Amino acid sequence: MTQNASLFQQVMGDEFRKLDPVLQRFHSLQGQHELEGRVQTNAPQTWAARQLALTIGTPRTATEGAIHFELQASPQVETWTRIFPTQVMRSTMQVHKGYLIEKLGAAWLRFELLAVDGRFRMRLQRLFFLGIPCPGWLAPRLVAEETGAGDRLQFHIEAAVPLIGVVASYRGYLLLPKESA
């Protein structure tokens, strides 16, 4: 692995090459990029889920419309800013001990990254909330998957916490910049 490898390449190693080419292209981007696409968000259904969504910055209303995505990426850290139709969600990612760490509002998530039939999946390994480790029985059920089609990166994210319900749910696509000749 080269010194300039993206965070995703560093964590995935040889598995990275098993991803669909559009996913490899997206997760190799370095520098600053702005992407456009479409998104559909679902609102958390319970009061507790809405409060939790507020603390981590995930969408709290059901909407459908344009999404603007800003990426700042280096081999050490990536900042993702997702500008949904009704709010902004920002997270930062780094590599720690072979895992991808995402800081999202009051949450700190540790992921294993997987290539499954060309698709990209993030498997939650550990969650800290307000700096406190989340017990296993309270760990969210998480779907975090990307697929590729042409110049589109398609995404599906959903997180449901036991006893609370779905806290975050959105899906859509981003158009990747054309490859340089």
C-alpha positions in Angstrom: 0.0 0.0 0.0 1.4 3.4 -1.0 1.8 6.3 1.3 -0.8 8.2 -0.7 -3.5 5.5 -0.5 -6.9 6.7 0.5 -8.4 5.8 3.9 -10.6 3.1 2.3 -7.6 1.6 0.4 -5.6 1.5 3.6 -8.3 -0.3 5.5 -9.4 -2.7 2.8 -6.0 -3.6 1.3 -6.4 -6.1 -1.6 -10.2 -6.3 -1.0 -10.4 -2.8 -2.4 -9.8 -4.1 -6.0 -12.9 -6.3 -5.6 -15.2 -3.2 -5.6 -17.1 -2.1 -8.6 -14.9 0.4 -10.6 -17.1 3.4 -9.8 -16.8 2.6 -6.1 -13.0 2.3 -6.4 -12.9 5.7 -8.2 -15.0 7.4 -5.5 -13.1 5.9 -2.6 -9.8 6.9 -4.2 -10.6 10.6 -4.6 -8.1 12.9 -3.0 -8.3 16.7 -2.4 -11.6 18.7 -2.6 -14.6 17.5 -4.6 -18.2 18.5 -5.0 -20.7 15.9 -6.2 -24.4 16.2 -7.0 -27.2 13.6 -6.9 -30.6 12.7 -5.6 -31.7 11.5 -2.1 -34.7 10.3 -0.3 -34.7 10.6 3.5 -37.1 9.0 6.0 -38.0 10.7 9.3 -37.3 8.9 12.6 -40.7 7.6 13.9 -40.3 7.9 17.7 -39.6 10.8 19.9 -36.4 9.1 21.2 -35.2 8.3 17.7 -35.7 12.0 16.7 -33.7 13.2 19.7 -30.9 10.7 18.9 -30.9 11.9 15.3 -30.5 15.4 16.5 -27.4 14.6 18.5 -25.7 12.8 15.6 -26.9 15.1 12.9 -28.8 12.7 10.7 -31.9 13.7 8.7 -34.9 14.2 10.9 -37.6 14.8 8.2 -38.8 12.8 5.2 -37.7 14.5 2.0 -36.9 13.8 -1.6 -34.7 16.0 -3.7 -31.2 17.0 -4.6 -28.2 16.2 -2.5 -24.9 18.1 -2.6 -21.9 16.2 -1.3 -18.6 17.9 -0.4 -15.5 15.8 0.1 -12.2 16.8 1.5 -9.9 13.8 1.4 -6.3 13.1 2.2 -4.5 9.8 3.2 -4.9 10.8 6.9 -8.5 12.1 7.1 -11.7 12.6 5.1 -14.5 15.0 5.8 -17.8 14.3 4.2 -20.4 17.0 4.1 -23.9 15.9 3.0 -26.2 18.7 2.2 -29.7 17.2 2.2 -32.8 19.1 1.1 -33.5 20.2 4.7 -30.2 19.9 6.6 -26.5 19.4 6.6 -24.8 16.3 8.0 -21.0 16.3 8.4 -18.6 13.5 9.5 -14.9 12.9 9.6 -13.1 9.7 9.1 -9.7 8.4 10.0 -7.9 5.0 10.2 -7.2 3.5 13.6 -5.7 0.0 14.1 -7.0 -1.3 10.8 -10.5 0.1 11.1 -12.3 3.1 9.7 -13.4 5.5 12.4 -16.2 7.9 11.7 -17.0 10.8 14.0 -20.6 11.8 13.5 -22.0 14.3 16.0 -21.9 12.8 19.5 -21.1 9.3 18.0 -17.8 7.6 17.3 -18.2 4.5 15.1 -15.6 1.8 14.2 -16.2 0.0 11.0 -14.9 -3.0 9.2 -15.0 -2.4 5.4 -16.0 -5.2 3.0 -16.3 -5.9 -0.7 -19.2 -8.2 -1.4 -20.0 -9.1 -5.0 -18.5 -5.7 -6.1 -20.6 -3.8 -3.5 -19.2 -1.9 -0.6 -20.4 -2.6 2.9 -19.5 -1.0 6.2 -19.9 -3.4 9.2 -20.2 -1.7 12.6 -17.7 -3.1 15.0 -18.0 -0.7 17.9 -19.9 2.4 18.9 -19.2 5.1 21.4 -21.8 7.7 22.3 -20.7 10.9 24.2 -17.4 9.0 24.8 -19.1 6.0 26.5 -18.9 2.6 24.9 -22.3 1.3 23.7 -23.2 -2.1 25.2 -23.7 -4.8 22.6 -27.4 -5.3 23.4 -27.9 -1.6 22.5 -25.8 -1.6 19.4 -27.7 -0.3 16.3 -28.6 -2.6 13.4 -26.9 -0.9 10.6 -27.1 -1.0 6.8 -24.4 0.9 5.1 -24.0 -0.2 1.5 -22.9 1.3 -1.8 -23.2 0.0 -5.4 -22.0 1.3 -8.7 -23.8 1.9 -12.0 -22.0 3.8 -14.8 -20.9 7.1 -13.2 -23.4 6.8 -10.3 -22.5 5.8 -6.8 -25.7 4.5 -5.2 -26.0 4.5 -1.4 -28.4 3.1 1.2 -28.0 3.9 4.9 -30.2 2.8 7.7 -29.6 2.7 11.4 -32.1 1.3 14.0 -31.4 1.2 17.7 -33.1 -1.5 19.9 -36.1 -0.1 21.9 -35.8 3.3 20.0 -36.3 2.5 16.4 -34.9 3.8 13.1 -32.7 6.8 13.8 -31.3 7.4 10.3 -32.6 6.3 6.9 -31.6 7.6 3.5 -30.9 6.4 0.0 -30.0 7.8 -3.3 -27.1 8.4 -5.7 -24.2 10.7 -6.4 -22.8 11.4 -9.9 -19.1 11.0 -10.0 -16.9 13.3 -12.0 -15.8 12.1 -15.4 -12.5 10.3 -15.4 -9.6 12.3 -16.9 -8.3 11.1 -20.2 
